[in-house]
């Protein structure tokens, strides 16, 4: 690879990260039109790396381009939202089972500390004491928390599947669009169960955690953008978490 190609790649990575973060922060809301030329001027680069960043974000379903419309932040269909929740539930419930079976005592303590910190961060934002930067840090830490559960379960393939499918990124995007936050202690309560050496209880706890307020989040997004809500699939009831 020659020097100009490496430079273009570096600028493309920079543009990708900048645009992606703007989307996840809610600065570029769903449906926002994006201009290559304006972004190139704003970032002090040519339109070429911007175009490459756009293509990458389109391949990840964060942007979409339409004839005579241009490029915009992609508005998901209600089925998109449901499918991401279904895929997340499948992958993360298995992560929880493996964590309950295989995580070391040190890893269980580590996730307990992470859960307490995450819930404190959420509480700060919920109480109105946080700002946009705090919310971004909280969502980033939330992603790290769930990825760490998958890592401690001992399956790199499962962790990579969660990352490759952008499972937690879409969760972040939908939470931002719906202006939704998790309730207090939700992650401390979750880790108490999945660290308890009971794979069945861990599976059920993670499924409840993932499904929490799915319908409210879906309604908020579909109402905001005038989308039709497809019929909800029947939800299996799980036993209450053990104290």
Rosetta constraint file for C-alpha pairs under 8 A:
AtomPair CA 1 CA 5 HARMONIC 6.13 0.50
AtomPair CA 1 CA 6 HARMONIC 6.60 0.50
AtomPair CA 2 CA 6 HARMONIC 6.40 0.50
AtomPair CA 3 CA 7 HARMONIC 6.17 0.50
AtomPair CA 4 CA 8 HARMONIC 6.11 0.50
AtomPair CA 5 CA 9 HARMONIC 6.10 0.50
AtomPair CA 6 CA 10 HARMONIC 6.12 0.50
AtomPair CA 7 CA 11 HARMONIC 6.21 0.50
AtomPair CA 8 CA 12 HARMONIC 6.01 0.50
AtomPair CA 8 CA 48 HARMONIC 7.78 0.50
AtomPair CA 8 CA 49 HARMONIC 5.96 0.50
AtomPair CA 9 CA 13 HARMONIC 6.17 0.50
AtomPair CA 9 CA 49 HARMONIC 7.14 0.50
AtomPair CA 10 CA 14 HARMONIC 6.27 0.50
AtomPair CA 11 CA 15 HARMONIC 6.10 0.50
AtomPair CA 11 CA 45 HARMONIC 7.53 0.50
AtomPair CA 11 CA 49 HARMONIC 5.81 0.50
AtomPair CA 12 CA 16 HARMONIC 5.99 0.50
AtomPair CA 12 CA 49 HARMONIC 4.25 0.50
AtomPair CA 12 CA 50 HARMONIC 6.18 0.50
AtomPair CA 12 CA 52 HARMONIC 6.04 0.50
AtomPair CA 12 CA 53 HARMONIC 5.41 0.50
AtomPair CA 13 CA 17 HARMONIC 6.16 0.50
AtomPair CA 13 CA 53 HARMONIC 6.91 0.50
AtomPair CA 14 CA 18 HARMONIC 6.17 0.50
AtomPair CA 15 CA 19 HARMONIC 6.08 0.50
AtomPair CA 15 CA 43 HARMONIC 7.61 0.50
AtomPair CA 15 CA 49 HARMONIC 6.94 0.50
AtomPair CA 15 CA 50 HARMONIC 6.00 0.50
AtomPair CA 15 CA 53 HARMONIC 5.99 0.50
AtomPair CA 16 CA 20 HARMONIC 5.94 0.50
AtomPair CA 16 CA 50 HARMONIC 7.58 0.50
AtomPair CA 16 CA 53 HARMONIC 4.63 0.50
AtomPair CA 16 CA 54 HARMONIC 7.28 0.50
AtomPair CA 16 CA 56 HARMONIC 7.53 0.50
AtomPair CA 16 CA 57 HARMONIC 7.26 0.50
AtomPair CA 17 CA 21 HARMONIC 5.98 0.50
AtomPair CA 18 CA 22 HARMONIC 6.25 0.50
AtomPair CA 19 CA 23 HARMONIC 6.31 0.50
AtomPair CA 20 CA 24 HARMONIC 6.24 0.50
AtomPair CA 20 CA 57 HARMONIC 7.60 0.50
AtomPair CA 21 CA 25 HARMONIC 5.93 0.50
AtomPair CA 22 CA 26 HARMONIC 6.25 0.50
AtomPair CA 22 CA 27 HARMONIC 5.08 0.50
AtomPair CA 22 CA 28 HARMONIC 5.64 0.50
AtomPair CA 23 CA 27 HARMONIC 5.90 0.50
AtomPair CA 23 CA 28 HARMONIC 4.71 0.50
AtomPair CA 23 CA 29 HARMONIC 6.26 0.50
AtomPair CA 23 CA 30 HARMONIC 7.86 0.50
AtomPair CA 23 CA 73 HARMONIC 7.58 0.50
AtomPair CA 23 CA 173 HARMONIC 7.58 0.50
AtomPair CA 24 CA 28 HARMONIC 7.88 0.50
AtomPair CA 24 CA 136 HARMONIC 7.76 0.50
AtomPair CA 24 CA 172 HARMONIC 6.77 0.50
AtomPair CA 24 CA 173 HARMONIC 5.56 0.50
AtomPair CA 24 CA 176 HARMONIC 6.98 0.50
AtomPair CA 25 CA 132 HARMONIC 7.28 0.50
AtomPair CA 25 CA 135 HARMONIC 7.93 0.50
AtomPair CA 25 CA 136 HARMONIC 6.07 0.50
AtomPair CA 25 CA 176 HARMONIC 7.12 0.50
AtomPair CA 26 CA 176 HARMONIC 6.17 0.50
AtomPair CA 26 CA 177 HARMONIC 7.00 0.50
AtomPair CA 28 CA 32 HARMONIC 5.84 0.50
AtomPair CA 28 CA 73 HARMONIC 7.12 0.50
AtomPair CA 29 CA 73 HARMONIC 6.88 0.50
AtomPair CA 29 CA 177 HARMONIC 7.14 0.50
AtomPair CA 30 CA 72 HARMONIC 7.87 0.50
AtomPair CA 30 CA 73 HARMONIC 5.09 0.50
AtomPair CA 30 CA 74 HARMONIC 5.91 0.50
AtomPair CA 30 CA 75 HARMONIC 5.26 0.50
AtomPair CA 30 CA 177 HARMONIC 7.26 0.50
AtomPair CA 31 CA 72 HARMONIC 5.62 0.50
AtomPair CA 31 CA 73 HARMONIC 4.87 0.50
AtomPair CA 31 CA 74 HARMONIC 5.82 0.50
AtomPair CA 31 CA 75 HARMONIC 5.60 0.50
AtomPair CA 32 CA 72 HARMONIC 5.24 0.50
AtomPair CA 32 CA 73 HARMONIC 5.31 0.50
AtomPair CA 33 CA 70 HARMONIC 7.21 0.50
AtomPair CA 33 CA 71 HARMONIC 5.84 0.50
AtomPair CA 33 CA 72 HARMONIC 4.05 0.50
AtomPair CA 33 CA 73 HARMONIC 6.56 0.50
AtomPair CA 34 CA 39 HARMONIC 7.83 0.50
AtomPair CA 34 CA 70 HARMONIC 7.74 0.50
AtomPair CA 34 CA 71 HARMONIC 5.66 0.50
AtomPair CA 34 CA 72 HARMONIC 5.35 0.50
AtomPair CA 34 CA 73 HARMONIC 7.49 0.50
AtomPair CA 35 CA 39 HARMONIC 6.15 0.50
AtomPair CA 35 CA 71 HARMONIC 7.29 0.50
AtomPair CA 36 CA 40 HARMONIC 5.98 0.50
AtomPair CA 36 CA 47 HARMONIC 5.84 0.50
AtomPair CA 36 CA 50 HARMONIC 6.03 0.50
AtomPair CA 36 CA 51 HARMONIC 6.73 0.50
AtomPair CA 37 CA 41 HARMONIC 6.22 0.50
AtomPair CA 37 CA 46 HARMONIC 7.98 0.50
AtomPair CA 37 CA 47 HARMONIC 5.93 0.50
AtomPair CA 38 CA 42 HARMONIC 6.09 0.50
AtomPair CA 39 CA 43 HARMONIC 6.01 0.50
AtomPair CA 39 CA 47 HARMONIC 7.90 0.50
AtomPair CA 39 CA 50 HARMONIC 7.23 0.50
AtomPair CA 40 CA 44 HARMONIC 5.78 0.50
AtomPair CA 40 CA 45 HARMONIC 5.02 0.50
AtomPair CA 40 CA 46 HARMONIC 5.45 0.50
AtomPair CA 40 CA 47 HARMONIC 5.28 0.50
AtomPair CA 40 CA 50 HARMONIC 6.42 0.50
AtomPair CA 41 CA 45 HARMONIC 6.42 0.50
AtomPair CA 41 CA 46 HARMONIC 7.56 0.50
AtomPair CA 45 CA 49 HARMONIC 7.53 0.50
AtomPair CA 46 CA 50 HARMONIC 7.34 0.50
AtomPair CA 47 CA 51 HARMONIC 6.11 0.50
AtomPair CA 48 CA 52 HARMONIC 6.37 0.50
AtomPair CA 49 CA 53 HARMONIC 6.11 0.50
AtomPair CA 50 CA 54 HARMONIC 6.12 0.50
AtomPair CA 51 CA 55 HARMONIC 6.24 0.50
AtomPair CA 52 CA 56 HARMONIC 6.34 0.50
AtomPair CA 53 CA 57 HARMONIC 6.21 0.50
AtomPair CA 54 CA 58 HARMONIC 6.03 0.50
AtomPair CA 54 CA 63 HARMONIC 7.08 0.50
AtomPair CA 55 CA 59 HARMONIC 6.20 0.50
AtomPair CA 56 CA 60 HARMONIC 6.48 0.50
AtomPair CA 57 CA 61 HARMONIC 6.30 0.50
AtomPair CA 57 CA 62 HARMONIC 5.36 0.50
AtomPair CA 57 CA 63 HARMONIC 5.58 0.50
AtomPair CA 58 CA 62 HARMONIC 5.71 0.50
AtomPair CA 58 CA 63 HARMONIC 4.53 0.50
AtomPair CA 58 CA 64 HARMONIC 5.51 0.50
AtomPair CA 58 CA 65 HARMONIC 7.81 0.50
AtomPair CA 60 CA 166 HARMONIC 7.66 0.50
AtomPair CA 61 CA 74 HARMONIC 6.80 0.50
AtomPair CA 62 CA 73 HARMONIC 6.03 0.50
AtomPair CA 62 CA 74 HARMONIC 5.44 0.50
AtomPair CA 63 CA 71 HARMONIC 6.79 0.50
AtomPair CA 63 CA 72 HARMONIC 5.68 0.50
AtomPair CA 63 CA 73 HARMONIC 4.48 0.50
AtomPair CA 63 CA 74 HARMONIC 4.63 0.50
AtomPair CA 64 CA 71 HARMONIC 5.58 0.50
AtomPair CA 64 CA 72 HARMONIC 5.67 0.50
AtomPair CA 64 CA 73 HARMONIC 6.38 0.50
AtomPair CA 64 CA 74 HARMONIC 5.28 0.50
AtomPair CA 65 CA 69 HARMONIC 7.27 0.50
AtomPair CA 65 CA 70 HARMONIC 5.26 0.50
AtomPair CA 65 CA 71 HARMONIC 4.17 0.50
AtomPair CA 65 CA 72 HARMONIC 6.46 0.50
AtomPair CA 66 CA 70 HARMONIC 5.32 0.50
AtomPair CA 66 CA 71 HARMONIC 6.56 0.50
AtomPair CA 75 CA 225 HARMONIC 7.85 0.50
AtomPair CA 76 CA 80 HARMONIC 5.63 0.50
AtomPair CA 76 CA 81 HARMONIC 6.65 0.50
AtomPair CA 77 CA 81 HARMONIC 6.60 0.50
AtomPair CA 77 CA 222 HARMONIC 7.78 0.50
AtomPair CA 77 CA 227 HARMONIC 6.83 0.50
AtomPair CA 78 CA 82 HARMONIC 6.34 0.50
AtomPair CA 78 CA 218 HARMONIC 6.68 0.50
AtomPair CA 78 CA 222 HARMONIC 6.54 0.50
AtomPair CA 78 CA 227 HARMONIC 6.93 0.50
AtomPair CA 78 CA 228 HARMONIC 6.92 0.50
AtomPair CA 78 CA 229 HARMONIC 5.62 0.50
AtomPair CA 78 CA 230 HARMONIC 6.52 0.50
AtomPair CA 79 CA 83 HARMONIC 5.94 0.50
AtomPair CA 79 CA 229 HARMONIC 7.86 0.50
AtomPair CA 79 CA 230 HARMONIC 6.70 0.50
AtomPair CA 80 CA 84 HARMONIC 6.21 0.50
AtomPair CA 81 CA 85 HARMONIC 6.38 0.50
AtomPair CA 81 CA 174 HARMONIC 7.88 0.50
AtomPair CA 81 CA 218 HARMONIC 6.88 0.50
AtomPair CA 82 CA 86 HARMONIC 6.14 0.50
AtomPair CA 82 CA 218 HARMONIC 7.88 0.50
AtomPair CA 83 CA 87 HARMONIC 6.09 0.50
AtomPair CA 84 CA 88 HARMONIC 5.96 0.50
AtomPair CA 84 CA 167 HARMONIC 6.56 0.50
AtomPair CA 84 CA 170 HARMONIC 7.26 0.50
AtomPair CA 84 CA 171 HARMONIC 7.88 0.50
AtomPair CA 85 CA 89 HARMONIC 6.00 0.50
AtomPair CA 85 CA 171 HARMONIC 7.84 0.50
AtomPair CA 85 CA 210 HARMONIC 7.17 0.50
AtomPair CA 85 CA 211 HARMONIC 7.29 0.50
AtomPair CA 85 CA 214 HARMONIC 7.80 0.50
AtomPair CA 86 CA 90 HARMONIC 6.28 0.50
AtomPair CA 87 CA 91 HARMONIC 6.26 0.50
AtomPair CA 87 CA 167 HARMONIC 7.42 0.50
AtomPair CA 88 CA 92 HARMONIC 5.78 0.50
AtomPair CA 88 CA 162 HARMONIC 7.45 0.50
AtomPair CA 88 CA 167 HARMONIC 5.70 0.50
AtomPair CA 88 CA 168 HARMONIC 7.64 0.50
AtomPair CA 88 CA 210 HARMONIC 7.39 0.50
AtomPair CA 89 CA 93 HARMONIC 5.68 0.50
AtomPair CA 89 CA 206 HARMONIC 7.52 0.50
AtomPair CA 89 CA 207 HARMONIC 5.79 0.50
AtomPair CA 89 CA 210 HARMONIC 6.03 0.50
AtomPair CA 89 CA 211 HARMONIC 7.64 0.50
AtomPair CA 90 CA 94 HARMONIC 6.50 0.50
AtomPair CA 91 CA 95 HARMONIC 6.34 0.50
AtomPair CA 91 CA 158 HARMONIC 7.01 0.50
AtomPair CA 91 CA 161 HARMONIC 7.81 0.50
AtomPair CA 91 CA 162 HARMONIC 6.71 0.50
AtomPair CA 92 CA 96 HARMONIC 6.15 0.50
AtomPair CA 92 CA 146 HARMONIC 8.00 0.50
AtomPair CA 92 CA 150 HARMONIC 7.37 0.50
AtomPair CA 92 CA 162 HARMONIC 7.90 0.50
AtomPair CA 92 CA 206 HARMONIC 6.86 0.50
AtomPair CA 92 CA 207 HARMONIC 7.89 0.50
AtomPair CA 93 CA 97 HARMONIC 6.34 0.50
AtomPair CA 93 CA 202 HARMONIC 7.44 0.50
AtomPair CA 93 CA 203 HARMONIC 4.80 0.50
AtomPair CA 93 CA 204 HARMONIC 7.40 0.50
AtomPair CA 93 CA 206 HARMONIC 5.37 0.50
AtomPair CA 93 CA 207 HARMONIC 5.98 0.50
AtomPair CA 94 CA 98 HARMONIC 6.26 0.50
AtomPair CA 94 CA 203 HARMONIC 6.69 0.50
AtomPair CA 95 CA 99 HARMONIC 6.06 0.50
AtomPair CA 95 CA 149 HARMONIC 6.49 0.50
AtomPair CA 95 CA 150 HARMONIC 4.87 0.50
AtomPair CA 95 CA 153 HARMONIC 5.97 0.50
AtomPair CA 95 CA 158 HARMONIC 7.29 0.50
AtomPair CA 96 CA 100 HARMONIC 6.18 0.50
AtomPair CA 96 CA 149 HARMONIC 6.90 0.50
AtomPair CA 96 CA 150 HARMONIC 7.33 0.50
AtomPair CA 96 CA 153 HARMONIC 7.37 0.50
AtomPair CA 96 CA 194 HARMONIC 5.95 0.50
AtomPair CA 96 CA 199 HARMONIC 7.21 0.50
AtomPair CA 96 CA 202 HARMONIC 5.45 0.50
AtomPair CA 96 CA 203 HARMONIC 5.73 0.50
AtomPair CA 96 CA 206 HARMONIC 6.53 0.50
AtomPair CA 97 CA 101 HARMONIC 6.37 0.50
AtomPair CA 97 CA 153 HARMONIC 7.79 0.50
AtomPair CA 97 CA 194 HARMONIC 7.32 0.50
AtomPair CA 97 CA 198 HARMONIC 7.72 0.50
AtomPair CA 97 CA 199 HARMONIC 4.39 0.50
AtomPair CA 97 CA 200 HARMONIC 6.88 0.50
AtomPair CA 97 CA 202 HARMONIC 5.60 0.50
AtomPair CA 97 CA 203 HARMONIC 5.46 0.50
AtomPair CA 98 CA 102 HARMONIC 5.80 0.50
AtomPair CA 98 CA 103 HARMONIC 7.56 0.50
AtomPair CA 98 CA 150 HARMONIC 7.91 0.50
AtomPair CA 98 CA 153 HARMONIC 4.52 0.50
AtomPair CA 98 CA 154 HARMONIC 7.22 0.50
AtomPair CA 98 CA 199 HARMONIC 7.13 0.50
AtomPair CA 99 CA 103 HARMONIC 4.97 0.50
AtomPair CA 99 CA 149 HARMONIC 6.44 0.50
AtomPair CA 99 CA 150 HARMONIC 7.16 0.50
AtomPair CA 99 CA 152 HARMONIC 5.93 0.50
AtomPair CA 99 CA 153 HARMONIC 4.12 0.50
AtomPair CA 99 CA 154 HARMONIC 7.72 0.50
AtomPair CA 99 CA 194 HARMONIC 6.84 0.50
AtomPair CA 99 CA 195 HARMONIC 7.07 0.50
AtomPair CA 100 CA 153 HARMONIC 7.66 0.50
AtomPair CA 100 CA 194 HARMONIC 5.30 0.50
AtomPair CA 100 CA 195 HARMONIC 5.35 0.50
AtomPair CA 100 CA 196 HARMONIC 6.26 0.50
AtomPair CA 100 CA 197 HARMONIC 4.53 0.50
AtomPair CA 100 CA 198 HARMONIC 5.89 0.50
AtomPair CA 100 CA 199 HARMONIC 5.36 0.50
AtomPair CA 100 CA 202 HARMONIC 6.52 0.50
AtomPair CA 101 CA 153 HARMONIC 7.58 0.50
AtomPair CA 101 CA 197 HARMONIC 5.75 0.50
AtomPair CA 101 CA 198 HARMONIC 7.23 0.50
AtomPair CA 101 CA 199 HARMONIC 6.35 0.50
AtomPair CA 102 CA 152 HARMONIC 7.39 0.50
AtomPair CA 102 CA 153 HARMONIC 5.76 0.50
AtomPair CA 102 CA 154 HARMONIC 7.00 0.50
AtomPair CA 103 CA 107 HARMONIC 5.85 0.50
AtomPair CA 103 CA 108 HARMONIC 6.37 0.50
AtomPair CA 103 CA 152 HARMONIC 5.40 0.50
AtomPair CA 103 CA 153 HARMONIC 5.85 0.50
AtomPair CA 103 CA 154 HARMONIC 7.69 0.50
AtomPair CA 103 CA 195 HARMONIC 7.91 0.50
AtomPair CA 104 CA 108 HARMONIC 6.29 0.50
AtomPair CA 104 CA 152 HARMONIC 7.88 0.50
AtomPair CA 105 CA 109 HARMONIC 6.33 0.50
AtomPair CA 106 CA 110 HARMONIC 6.09 0.50
AtomPair CA 107 CA 111 HARMONIC 6.14 0.50
AtomPair CA 107 CA 152 HARMONIC 6.78 0.50
AtomPair CA 108 CA 112 HARMONIC 6.22 0.50
AtomPair CA 108 CA 195 HARMONIC 5.79 0.50
AtomPair CA 109 CA 113 HARMONIC 6.34 0.50
AtomPair CA 110 CA 114 HARMONIC 6.26 0.50
AtomPair CA 111 CA 115 HARMONIC 5.96 0.50
AtomPair CA 111 CA 145 HARMONIC 7.37 0.50
AtomPair CA 111 CA 148 HARMONIC 7.77 0.50
AtomPair CA 111 CA 149 HARMONIC 7.45 0.50
AtomPair CA 111 CA 191 HARMONIC 6.94 0.50
AtomPair CA 112 CA 116 HARMONIC 6.31 0.50
AtomPair CA 112 CA 188 HARMONIC 6.61 0.50
AtomPair CA 112 CA 191 HARMONIC 6.18 0.50
AtomPair CA 112 CA 192 HARMONIC 7.46 0.50
AtomPair CA 113 CA 117 HARMONIC 6.25 0.50
AtomPair CA 114 CA 118 HARMONIC 6.02 0.50
AtomPair CA 114 CA 145 HARMONIC 6.62 0.50
AtomPair CA 115 CA 119 HARMONIC 6.12 0.50
AtomPair CA 115 CA 145 HARMONIC 7.35 0.50
AtomPair CA 115 CA 187 HARMONIC 5.08 0.50
AtomPair CA 115 CA 188 HARMONIC 4.99 0.50
AtomPair CA 115 CA 191 HARMONIC 6.93 0.50
AtomPair CA 116 CA 120 HARMONIC 6.22 0.50
AtomPair CA 116 CA 185 HARMONIC 7.52 0.50
AtomPair CA 116 CA 187 HARMONIC 7.26 0.50
AtomPair CA 116 CA 188 HARMONIC 5.75 0.50
AtomPair CA 117 CA 121 HARMONIC 6.25 0.50
AtomPair CA 118 CA 122 HARMONIC 6.23 0.50
AtomPair CA 118 CA 138 HARMONIC 6.87 0.50
AtomPair CA 118 CA 141 HARMONIC 6.81 0.50
AtomPair CA 118 CA 142 HARMONIC 6.63 0.50
AtomPair CA 118 CA 187 HARMONIC 7.28 0.50
AtomPair CA 119 CA 123 HARMONIC 6.06 0.50
AtomPair CA 119 CA 184 HARMONIC 6.17 0.50
AtomPair CA 119 CA 185 HARMONIC 5.52 0.50
AtomPair CA 119 CA 186 HARMONIC 7.01 0.50
AtomPair CA 119 CA 187 HARMONIC 6.33 0.50
AtomPair CA 119 CA 188 HARMONIC 7.14 0.50
AtomPair CA 120 CA 124 HARMONIC 6.25 0.50
AtomPair CA 121 CA 125 HARMONIC 6.49 0.50
AtomPair CA 121 CA 134 HARMONIC 7.81 0.50
AtomPair CA 121 CA 138 HARMONIC 5.94 0.50
AtomPair CA 122 CA 126 HARMONIC 6.03 0.50
AtomPair CA 122 CA 135 HARMONIC 7.94 0.50
AtomPair CA 122 CA 138 HARMONIC 6.57 0.50
AtomPair CA 122 CA 181 HARMONIC 7.23 0.50
AtomPair CA 122 CA 182 HARMONIC 7.21 0.50
AtomPair CA 122 CA 184 HARMONIC 7.35 0.50
AtomPair CA 123 CA 127 HARMONIC 6.01 0.50
AtomPair CA 123 CA 184 HARMONIC 6.32 0.50
AtomPair CA 124 CA 128 HARMONIC 6.64 0.50
AtomPair CA 124 CA 129 HARMONIC 5.38 0.50
AtomPair CA 124 CA 130 HARMONIC 5.69 0.50
AtomPair CA 125 CA 129 HARMONIC 5.72 0.50
AtomPair CA 125 CA 130 HARMONIC 4.46 0.50
AtomPair CA 125 CA 131 HARMONIC 7.13 0.50
AtomPair CA 125 CA 134 HARMONIC 6.99 0.50
AtomPair CA 125 CA 135 HARMONIC 6.37 0.50
AtomPair CA 126 CA 130 HARMONIC 7.72 0.50
AtomPair CA 126 CA 181 HARMONIC 7.20 0.50
AtomPair CA 130 CA 134 HARMONIC 5.37 0.50
AtomPair CA 130 CA 135 HARMONIC 6.82 0.50
AtomPair CA 131 CA 135 HARMONIC 6.32 0.50
AtomPair CA 132 CA 136 HARMONIC 6.23 0.50
AtomPair CA 133 CA 137 HARMONIC 6.19 0.50
AtomPair CA 134 CA 138 HARMONIC 6.06 0.50
AtomPair CA 135 CA 139 HARMONIC 6.20 0.50
AtomPair CA 136 CA 140 HARMONIC 6.15 0.50
AtomPair CA 137 CA 141 HARMONIC 6.05 0.50
AtomPair CA 138 CA 142 HARMONIC 6.06 0.50
AtomPair CA 139 CA 143 HARMONIC 6.27 0.50
AtomPair CA 139 CA 172 HARMONIC 6.48 0.50
AtomPair CA 140 CA 144 HARMONIC 6.35 0.50
AtomPair CA 141 CA 145 HARMONIC 6.05 0.50
AtomPair CA 142 CA 146 HARMONIC 6.46 0.50
AtomPair CA 143 CA 147 HARMONIC 6.17 0.50
AtomPair CA 143 CA 168 HARMONIC 5.99 0.50
AtomPair CA 143 CA 169 HARMONIC 7.57 0.50
AtomPair CA 144 CA 148 HARMONIC 6.01 0.50
AtomPair CA 145 CA 149 HARMONIC 6.54 0.50
AtomPair CA 146 CA 150 HARMONIC 6.65 0.50
AtomPair CA 147 CA 151 HARMONIC 6.28 0.50
AtomPair CA 147 CA 159 HARMONIC 6.55 0.50
AtomPair CA 147 CA 162 HARMONIC 7.79 0.50
AtomPair CA 148 CA 152 HARMONIC 6.08 0.50
AtomPair CA 149 CA 153 HARMONIC 6.36 0.50
AtomPair CA 150 CA 154 HARMONIC 7.20 0.50
AtomPair CA 150 CA 155 HARMONIC 6.96 0.50
AtomPair CA 150 CA 156 HARMONIC 7.77 0.50
AtomPair CA 150 CA 158 HARMONIC 6.78 0.50
AtomPair CA 150 CA 159 HARMONIC 5.21 0.50
AtomPair CA 151 CA 155 HARMONIC 6.45 0.50
AtomPair CA 151 CA 156 HARMONIC 6.42 0.50
AtomPair CA 151 CA 159 HARMONIC 6.03 0.50
AtomPair CA 155 CA 159 HARMONIC 6.44 0.50
AtomPair CA 156 CA 160 HARMONIC 5.96 0.50
AtomPair CA 157 CA 161 HARMONIC 6.11 0.50
AtomPair CA 158 CA 162 HARMONIC 6.38 0.50
AtomPair CA 159 CA 163 HARMONIC 6.36 0.50
AtomPair CA 160 CA 164 HARMONIC 5.76 0.50
AtomPair CA 161 CA 165 HARMONIC 5.99 0.50
AtomPair CA 162 CA 166 HARMONIC 6.33 0.50
AtomPair CA 162 CA 167 HARMONIC 5.49 0.50
AtomPair CA 162 CA 168 HARMONIC 7.33 0.50
AtomPair CA 163 CA 167 HARMONIC 6.52 0.50
AtomPair CA 163 CA 168 HARMONIC 7.51 0.50
AtomPair CA 166 CA 170 HARMONIC 6.16 0.50
AtomPair CA 167 CA 171 HARMONIC 6.47 0.50
AtomPair CA 168 CA 172 HARMONIC 6.14 0.50
AtomPair CA 169 CA 173 HARMONIC 6.21 0.50
AtomPair CA 170 CA 174 HARMONIC 6.07 0.50
AtomPair CA 171 CA 175 HARMONIC 6.11 0.50
AtomPair CA 172 CA 176 HARMONIC 6.16 0.50
AtomPair CA 173 CA 177 HARMONIC 6.18 0.50
AtomPair CA 174 CA 178 HARMONIC 5.97 0.50
AtomPair CA 174 CA 217 HARMONIC 7.21 0.50
AtomPair CA 174 CA 221 HARMONIC 7.57 0.50
AtomPair CA 175 CA 179 HARMONIC 5.71 0.50
AtomPair CA 175 CA 180 HARMONIC 4.93 0.50
AtomPair CA 175 CA 181 HARMONIC 6.82 0.50
AtomPair CA 175 CA 217 HARMONIC 7.21 0.50
AtomPair CA 176 CA 180 HARMONIC 6.56 0.50
AtomPair CA 177 CA 221 HARMONIC 6.57 0.50
AtomPair CA 178 CA 217 HARMONIC 5.72 0.50
AtomPair CA 178 CA 220 HARMONIC 5.42 0.50
AtomPair CA 178 CA 221 HARMONIC 5.77 0.50
AtomPair CA 180 CA 217 HARMONIC 7.18 0.50
AtomPair CA 182 CA 186 HARMONIC 6.74 0.50
AtomPair CA 185 CA 189 HARMONIC 5.95 0.50
AtomPair CA 186 CA 190 HARMONIC 6.14 0.50
AtomPair CA 186 CA 209 HARMONIC 7.71 0.50
AtomPair CA 187 CA 191 HARMONIC 6.06 0.50
AtomPair CA 188 CA 192 HARMONIC 6.15 0.50
AtomPair CA 189 CA 193 HARMONIC 6.69 0.50
AtomPair CA 190 CA 194 HARMONIC 6.38 0.50
AtomPair CA 190 CA 205 HARMONIC 6.30 0.50
AtomPair CA 190 CA 206 HARMONIC 6.93 0.50
AtomPair CA 190 CA 209 HARMONIC 7.31 0.50
AtomPair CA 191 CA 195 HARMONIC 5.66 0.50
AtomPair CA 192 CA 196 HARMONIC 6.49 0.50
AtomPair CA 193 CA 198 HARMONIC 7.87 0.50
AtomPair CA 193 CA 201 HARMONIC 6.67 0.50
AtomPair CA 193 CA 202 HARMONIC 5.73 0.50
AtomPair CA 193 CA 205 HARMONIC 6.81 0.50
AtomPair CA 193 CA 241 HARMONIC 6.94 0.50
AtomPair CA 193 CA 242 HARMONIC 6.93 0.50
AtomPair CA 194 CA 198 HARMONIC 7.08 0.50
AtomPair CA 194 CA 199 HARMONIC 7.27 0.50
AtomPair CA 194 CA 201 HARMONIC 7.00 0.50
AtomPair CA 194 CA 202 HARMONIC 4.19 0.50
AtomPair CA 194 CA 203 HARMONIC 7.66 0.50
AtomPair CA 194 CA 205 HARMONIC 7.26 0.50
AtomPair CA 194 CA 206 HARMONIC 7.88 0.50
AtomPair CA 195 CA 202 HARMONIC 7.68 0.50
AtomPair CA 196 CA 202 HARMONIC 7.73 0.50
AtomPair CA 198 CA 202 HARMONIC 6.14 0.50
AtomPair CA 199 CA 203 HARMONIC 6.03 0.50
AtomPair CA 200 CA 204 HARMONIC 6.34 0.50
AtomPair CA 201 CA 205 HARMONIC 6.07 0.50
AtomPair CA 201 CA 241 HARMONIC 7.05 0.50
AtomPair CA 201 CA 242 HARMONIC 7.77 0.50
AtomPair CA 202 CA 206 HARMONIC 6.19 0.50
AtomPair CA 203 CA 207 HARMONIC 6.29 0.50
AtomPair CA 204 CA 208 HARMONIC 6.31 0.50
AtomPair CA 204 CA 238 HARMONIC 5.90 0.50
AtomPair CA 204 CA 239 HARMONIC 7.32 0.50
AtomPair CA 204 CA 241 HARMONIC 7.97 0.50
AtomPair CA 205 CA 209 HARMONIC 6.17 0.50
AtomPair CA 205 CA 241 HARMONIC 6.44 0.50
AtomPair CA 206 CA 210 HARMONIC 6.11 0.50
AtomPair CA 207 CA 211 HARMONIC 6.09 0.50
AtomPair CA 208 CA 212 HARMONIC 5.97 0.50
AtomPair CA 208 CA 238 HARMONIC 7.58 0.50
AtomPair CA 210 CA 214 HARMONIC 7.92 0.50
AtomPair CA 213 CA 217 HARMONIC 6.08 0.50
AtomPair CA 214 CA 218 HARMONIC 6.05 0.50
AtomPair CA 215 CA 219 HARMONIC 6.01 0.50
AtomPair CA 216 CA 220 HARMONIC 6.10 0.50
AtomPair CA 217 CA 221 HARMONIC 6.33 0.50
AtomPair CA 218 CA 222 HARMONIC 6.03 0.50
AtomPair CA 218 CA 229 HARMONIC 7.90 0.50
AtomPair CA 219 CA 223 HARMONIC 5.73 0.50
AtomPair CA 219 CA 229 HARMONIC 7.51 0.50
AtomPair CA 220 CA 224 HARMONIC 6.08 0.50
AtomPair CA 221 CA 225 HARMONIC 6.36 0.50
AtomPair CA 221 CA 227 HARMONIC 8.00 0.50
AtomPair CA 222 CA 226 HARMONIC 5.54 0.50
AtomPair CA 222 CA 227 HARMONIC 4.56 0.50
AtomPair CA 222 CA 228 HARMONIC 6.61 0.50
AtomPair CA 222 CA 229 HARMONIC 6.70 0.50
AtomPair CA 223 CA 227 HARMONIC 6.44 0.50
